[in-house]
């Protein structure tokens, strides 16, 4: 909701709001930032919705029983979902770039936005996470960048089906894998998304995404790959480091080859970069210039973000929450020495129930024998949800595969276990989504590790 609020405010709108996290005392820094930008914040008790001239914008997590919704019904205020309002803004510009897929959206949006910004095209950028390149002392949270050009780059979300509202000029699909919906539902949503686009940018290395090209007209698809020679952009010769990856990119149509040196690690980020380079080319940016700008890209918050090192133990904050993202994190981390201690907080009871088998498989195959996984119960901030499957069920299944895994009732107990387990050379990775306080938890772990002087 934050980036949408910033975009509406920049367009001259008056923005007020409520959030259950505010009422629960969470994420104080972000709410202080919004207040400093002139936004009036209310308790989520209906008191902020007072007249029929207001428009109540609700996220997918807001149910009919929430007092603000009930107040809007009483006073006759209009109600619109966040996704529909965003789609109205997005669909109204000359060059709309929608970035979709079950993994990599935020990073790809950030990469595209940075390239276009550096090229002076002044895009409006709507992201699901904070973009480090745009952060400064006056703007500590930048998940949106409002431009005055005719380009709008935005994440589009399949998890609630709202991807169907968007009519992109350029549609990007990084990958399709199990997350919030069944694969059959996802195929239908993504197929409809790219059908409305003038050009679809597709990842040939993901079988589900590559299959979408069969439904497109000749010339409608632009493709990228790390291994398929037929791709329009092909990456090769990756050289990995703990903090980045360098590789070559060749354009099939011109034969041009450029070097890219990313400051973010992993092959999944090579794929994200190829998507961004493909979009940049469609927006009139040369391959060499786009590659140079990518070399300046410093990443997205909570995407393998190093919090710090204490007593030779490194703490990393990561957004991984579905099997694809978790597997990418494990693959990237295992490219370098050091045991992994993972803390995974599932992002909801619904997703953990849907993804149970896939989560077990990705951890069972991705963890090494010396690694340890600890899990708290899924994040839950209220509302009605089936809580019949929890973290203990996942842990039991992983243990049956011979991996070291522990379940705890809460996050504090997970933290205590990690501090006791950690020894010099370990890397602790805090993983999960939908909960900004996970970053605070990662910083607290670092503080606790620093206070212990005899780790060996």
WOQUI-V14972 format. One record per helix or strand of 3 or more residues. SS is the DSSP state (alpha for helix, beta for strand). FROM is the first residue (numbers start at 1). LEN is the number of residues. If there is no record, write none. Layout:
ss=[SS,SS]
from=[FROM,FROM]
len=[LEN,LEN]
This chain:
ss=[alpha,beta,alpha,alpha,beta,beta,alpha,beta,alpha,beta,alpha,beta,alpha,beta,alpha,beta,alpha,beta,alpha,beta,beta,beta,beta,alpha,alpha,beta,beta,alpha,beta,alpha,alpha,beta,alpha,beta,alpha,beta,alpha]
from=[2,16,20,28,40,55,67,78,82,95,105,124,132,151,162,170,183,199,207,221,233,244,257,267,287,305,313,323,340,349,356,372,391,404,411,427,437]
len=[9,3,4,9,3,4,9,4,10,6,14,3,3,5,4,4,13,5,9,5,9,8,6,16,8,6,6,11,6,6,11,5,10,4,11,6,14]
